[in-house]
Amino acid sequence: MRIDYLIPGHLDADTVETGLCEQLALSVEPARQEQRVYYDTFDWRLYGNNTVLEGHPDGRQHVLLLRTLDSGKPLARERLDRCPAFIQDLPPGRLRDELAPVLEMRELLPLARVRLRVRNLRLLNREDKTVARVQIEEGTLQPRKGAKARPLAGRVALLPVRGYRKPATQITRQLEALQLESDRQDPMLTALSMAGITPGDYSSKLKLDLDPDMRADQATRIILHHLLDAMLKNEAGTRTGTDTEFLHDFRVAVRRTRSALGQIKGVLPQPVLNRYKREFAWLGQITGNTRDLDVYLLTFDDYRNSLPASMQTDIEALRDFLHRHWQIEHKALVRSLDSARYRRLVSSWRTFLETPVKERSTLPNARRPVYEVACERIWRMYKRILKEGRAIEADTPAEALHELRKTAKKLRYLMEFFQSLFPRGKIKRLIGVLKSLQNNLGDFQDFEVQVLTLKRFSEQMVEEDMAPAGTLLAMGMLIEGLERRQHQARQEFSERFAAFSLPENQARFRTLFARPARAADT
């Protein structure tokens, strides 16, 4: 396992090399220039998985090394012509297998670039066999445009050879004699820190810490401000359009904002509600078509693989159709984000959220403790789900399940907004129970929407002369499969709702929200 040491300011790499060579039988290799690039996704999926993806560009080749963050243990290595942007750009192999479940659909981004001068030293025994390695590094953090390169602290890495513990101990003693101290921080973290980047600084999950006694109007503004920040952090990526999750997270922030405006009652002035409900509904509308096409393109391989092998080529015309219309819709979306209306929305909304609340308010819930308001709203929405769900029978129209899905989503958002007010384990358990029901209702809705949309796509493709007969047959088979899956989801609803409404789950909801103990006393 690699052990790192930092070279203190009063020494340099030459002095360390000389000091080691004076005491040990070291073979010194010629110094080489090396570049390292550290990659992760925008939402830090590799960092969250305790892994580091390190690129080593070398002329026409690019070596990718995946290793653990805590110990530096190598997990996979691949030599490529260039660094891949998405998982599908990687050839089949160990690296792809390791990364696929972590990255999913997200794009790899270069976060920090380092240029190094590296010297390798080998400790030899009497038979001239290498029994330990030392790597001395000195270099600079490569700047972004308009900035200067910044020197990195020199670093010495001890690389023990398995089965030779004593030589590694000898080197350790010499490094300590030179006043080098071990450094447990991964080189990637050092580079990111110098670049002013904080690992894990973005997550699509709501991470709020509300005081139970805080005024409800103040807490609501904190929630809405957090959502605005999330929306704006994803704006640049939404404009680029290469990583579909930027638009997804942008829309989630918009949906959550609309839900907060509609469900946290009696805390915001009615003129404010009227204006921003309208404006955020507009944001949902202008982003909808592009996101829908994103989803169909992401799902396309599953569509193709669900067809008989003889029909898989026929469906490719649908992919071409989706790409063509995505480009049209994405350009329209960017125009809307460039509009004066969008700029006014962001500016005025931020100004409102950052304006201190008035000490006095005639709004019924504004000055009440947020804990009380949260309990009331969550409990009311939970009872509504029970009422709507119990009314659904085998012959109930599909619209009733769609309405229940909307109610469940409102409850989910409320619970996530206010989860910091309740015991973490208890509310997470109830969110999990709700999520199981939501998944079923979401599947039922999604399959129905996909059926209707694919039928509409087939009509458009005929009008645009993009639909060979084989493609229409393949799409018809896709539609039949989706209808079967929707029917299956409908059959599973009763079982999912029964699990959600179990007496023990009702008791947990009642204890936490209907007759709640104060969070601090629980």
C-alpha positions, 0 to 999 in steps of 0.5 A, a space after each residue: 500500500 502506498 504511503 505518502 509524505 510531504 516535503 517540508 518547505 525548508 527542503 526540496 526534492 533534490 535534497 530528499 533524493 540526495 539524503 536517501 541515496 547517501 544512506 541506502 542502496 538506491 537505483 535512480 531512474 531518469 526523471 520524467 514529466 507526467 500529467 494527471 487529471 482527476 475526474 468525477 461527475 458533477 454530483 460526485 458519484 466517484 467520491 461518494 463511492 470512495 474511489 478516484 479516477 485518475 487519468 495519465 495523458 501520454 502523447 496519443 494515449 490516455 491511461 485511466 486508473 481507478 483506485 480507492 480513495 482511502 488506501 489508494 488500492 488499484 481497482 482497474 486500469 485501461 489504456 485508451 486513445 482518449 478519456 471517455 465522456 460516458 460509460 458507453 465510451 469505454 470498451 468492455 472490461 474491468 474498468 467499465 464493469 467497475 464504473 458502470 453501476 456508479 456513473 450510470 448516465 452521468 458525464 465524466 468531468 475533468 476537475 483538476 489537472 496536475 503537471 509533475 516531474 517524477 523521479 523513481 528510486 528503487 531499493 535493491 538487495 544484494 542480488 540486485 532485486 527491487 525490494 522497495 520503491 520510492 517516488 518523488 514528485 514535484 509539480 504544479 496545479 495547471 490553471 483554468 483560463 486566465 489563471 497562473 499555475 500554482 506550485 504543489 507541495 513536494 511529495 514522496 511516495 513509499 511503495 513497499 514490495 510485498 514480502 519485503 517489510 524490512 526494506 520499507 521500514 528502512 526507508 521510513 526511518 530515513 524519511 523521518 530522519 529528513 523530517 518528512 511527515 506522513 500525509 494521509 490526504 489523497 493527492 486528488 484532495 490536495 489538488 482539488 483544495 488548491 483549485 478551490 473545489 470542495 468534494 461533495 459540494 453538490 447533491 441532488 438530495 435535499 440536505 437542510 437543517 431546520 430549527 423546530 422553533 424557527 418561524 414557518 415563513 423563515 423556514 420556507 424561504 430557506 427551503 425555497 432558496 436551497 431549491 433556487 440554488 440547486 436549479 441555478 447550479 444545473 443551469 449551465 449543464 442544462 444549456 450544454 445538453 450533453 449530460 441529461 441529468 443536469 436538466 433532470 435535476 433542474 426540473 426536480 428543483 422546479 417541481 419541488 419549488 412548485 410543490 412547496 408553493 402549493 403545499 406549505 400553506 399560510 406562510 407566503 403572501 398571496 400575490 407572491 404565490 400567484 406570481 411564482 406559481 405561474 412563473 415556475 409552471 412556465 419553467 416546467 413547461 419549457 423544459 418538459 419536451 426536451 426532458 421527455 426526449 432525453 428519457 426516450 433516448 436514455 431508454 432506447 437501448 432497452 427498447 431495442 433489446 426488448 425486440 427480437 433480434 430480427 427487428 432490432 435494426 428496424 427500430 434505429 429510425 426511431 433513434 434518428 427521429 428522437 435525435 432530430 427533435 431533441 435538437 429542435 427542442 433543446 435549442 428552444 429551451 436555451 432560447 427560453 433560458 436566454 429570455 428576459 422573462 427567465 432573467 427577471 424570474 431568477 432575479 426577483 425570486 432571489 431578491 424576495 427570498 433574501 429579504 428578511 421576513 417581517 416581524 409581524 404578519 397576518 398570514 395564519 402560519 407565518 409566525 408559527 413554529 415550522 415543526 407544528 406546520 410541518 406535522 399538520 401538512 404531512 399528516 393531512 396529506 397522509 390521510 388524503 393518500 389513505 382515503 384516495 387509495 382505499 377508494 381504488 378498486 379493480 374497475 376504478 378508472 386509471 385517472 384515480 391512480 394518477 391523482 393518487 400518484 400526484 398526492 403521494 409525490 406531494 407527501 414525499 416532497 413535504 417529508 423531504 423538506 422537513 425531514 431534519 425536524 424528525 428522528 432521522 431513522 424514523 422518517 427515512 423508514 417512512 419515506 422508504 415505505 412511501 417510495 415503494 408505493 410511488 414506484 408502482 404508481 409511477 410505473 403505471 403512469 410512465 407505461 401509459 404515457 410511453 404508449 401514447 407518446 410512441 403512438 404519436 411519434 409513429 404518426 409524426 414519423 409517417 408525416 415526416 417520411 421517417 418511418 419505414 414499414 419495419 420501424 412501424 412494426 417494431 414500434 407496434 411491438 414495443 407498444 404491446 409490451 408497454 401495455 402488458 407492463 402497465 397492466 402488470 403494474 395495475 395488478 400489483 397496486 393492491 399489494 403495494 397499497 396494502 403494504 403502505 397502509 399496514 396498521 404498523 405503518 399507520 401507527 408510525 405516521 400517527 406517532 410522528 406527525 399526528 400526536 408528535 413529540 418534540 423532535 428534541 425530546 424523541 
